[in-house]
Amino acid sequence: MTGSRVIYSSDAKSVDVQLRNNDEFPYVIQAWFDSGDENSTPTTGKAPFIVTPPTFRIAAKDGQVLRIFFTGGKTLPQDRESIFYFNFLQVPPANIAGDKGNQMIIIMKNRLKVFYRPAGLAANKKKIFDYLTFSNVTSNNIRITNNSPFYISLSTVAVNGVYAKGKAPMIAPFSLQDVTLNAGKVTGKKAQGIEIGLVNDFGAVVTHEYPIQK
């Protein structure tokens, strides 16, 4: 898929996503949405979106445009983003290159974030770093508060060169998250302050450094 997330503005009639098959053989694709169930299937997945076409064949070295429609009316909060997930399952042919011997068929499931964004939000997404505040900063922990109406997907959290233990979290709108640090494991010995990296709307990682308030 072109891009790593879908941003669906509430005033959009639909949103298109592009799939591209770079392999030398075709796939059958099934697409669906879920509201947080990682184990969802095309039958069990539930979300206020539909995609057309939901099932199709994509030829080798070919592409396919999918169109996403929101079906939920005004049932979602209008003062903050809501998050859902877009799934697409790619099923390869059973006889790739005519191989008749022993083989293993791998079916790959892709799952990406869908952010439903109300058009009337007053906050500026371009100034997202201004909405983060920090407290309880120690050598073991940092508390990060997201004061914006947007979901913030963190990629990096570090305090004085000590990075987060495990994967950096995604912080929901108007909420906070405690992040555990790798105490004693200083990666950047000359680093000072708080380093935050996050994934923007285009899937790129942007970083910002904050001083530690004494």
N, C-alpha and C positions, 0 to 999 in steps of 0.2 A: 504494500500500500504506500502511496505517496504521502508522506507525513506520518507522525507518530501519535496523533490525537485528532479529535474532531471537535471544533467549536461551533455550536449551534445557537445562533442569535435568535431570540424569541420573535423578532420581526421578519425572519427569513421564511419563505414558503417551503424551501427545501435546501438541502446541502448535498453537493456531489463529492464522492470520493473516488479516487482512481486506483485500480489494481493493475499490476503489470506482471506477466508471467515471463521470467527470463530464462526458464528451462527449455530443454529441447523436446519436451513432451507436454501434453495437455493436462489440465486438472478439472475436476468437478468441484465447484465451490458452493458451500452453504453459508449463508450469512444471517445473523440474528443479534438481538440485544438482550442484556440482562441488567438488573438493578443492583448487582453486587454479589451474585451467586457465581463463583468461579467454576462450578461444576454444571452450569446450565447447558442445555441443549436447544436445538431449534424448537423443540416441543415444550420445554419447561421454562425457557427464558421469558421474563416479563419486564417490559419497559414501555413508556409511552412513545415509541418510535416504530416505524416500519421501514423496510428497505426493499427497493425493487431494482433488479430481480433478486429474489431471495435465494434461488438456486439456478446455477448456470454452468456452462462449460467454457473454459478459457483456453484457447489454443496456444501452442508453443509460440513464444516470442510475440505474444499478442497482449492486448489490454482490454479492460472493461471498466466502464463508468457505472457506479452504483449511485442511486439517488435515495437520500434519507429524508423521511417526512416525520414531523412531530405530530402526535395524535392526542396529546393530553390536555388541550384547551388551556385554561388558566389555573390548572390544579396545582402547579408547582409554585414555590415561593418566588416572589417578584423582587425581593430585596437582597438576593444572593444567588450564586450559581447552584445548580444541582448536578450531580454526577451519575452517569450511567456507563455501560460498557458495550462496545461493538465487537462482535465475534465473527470470524470467518474461518471456516474449516476447509482445508485444501486436501482433496483426495486424489492421489495419482492413479494412473491406469495400472491394472494388475499385470500387464504384459509389456513392461517398458522394454523397448528395443527388441521385442519378440523373444525375450529370455524365457526359456521353458524350464530352466533348472531351479535350484533352491534360491529363494529370494525373500527379502523382508520388505513389506510395504509399510512406509511410515506416513501416517495421517497427521498433519500439523494443524493445530488450533492456534490462531492468533487472536489476541484480546487487547483492545485499545480503549482508552478513556474517551468518553463523550461528555463534554461540558455544555450543559444547557445554560445559556447566559441571557438573563433578562435585558432587554435593550435599554431600559430606563435606569440602570445602575449609575449612581453619581460618581463613584470612584473611578480613578484613571488607572487602567491596567499597566500603562507605560511607566508609572511611578510605583510599581508594586513593592519595591524595596523600602519605600517610606512607610509602609503599613506594618512592618515587622518590628516588634519590640522584644526585649530580652530581660530575663530575671533569673534569680537562683543560679547565677553563673558560678560554677566551681570547677575544680580539676576533673570532676567525675560526671558533671551534668550541666545542661543548660535548658532553660524553659523558654520556648519560642511562642509568642502570641501573634496570631494573624488577625489584624484589625480590619481586614478588607472583606468585601463580599465575594472574593474569588478563592477558588481552591489553589493552594500553592504547593507544587510538587518539588520538593527539595532534592537536590543531587549531592550537595556537599554541606556539611556542618563541621566547623572546626573552631576551637578556642585556643589561641596562642600556639597554633601548630598541632594541637591534639584533635584528631578527627573522631567523628561519630563511630560508635561501635555498631556494626551492621549497616543495613540500608537506611539511608535518610528517609524520613516519613513524608507523606503528603498531609498538609494541615488544612482542615476544613475551614470555611468562612467563619469569622468571629469566634475562633476557638484557639486553644493552646495545646502544646505538645511538649512533653519532657523528652529530651534526647540524651541518652547515656553516651559518655565519651570513653575512649580508650585511654584511661588514666595511665600515665607513665610512658605511653608510646607517642613520643613527639616526632612528627614527620618533618615539619618545617621548624627547625630550631630558631630561626630568626623571625618567625612569624609572630606578630603581635595583634591582639584584637580578635574579633569574631569574623570568620569567613563564611559566607553563605552563597551557595550556588543553587540555582533553580532552573527548571525547564520552562521556557516561554511558550507562547501559542504556536510557534513554528517548530517546536521540538528541539530548539537549540538551548544549550546551557549558558546562562549568563551568571556572573558572580559579582559580589559586592562585599566590601569590608567595613565593619563598624568598630569604633573604639569601644573599649570596655569602660563603662561608667564606674568611677570610683565612689 
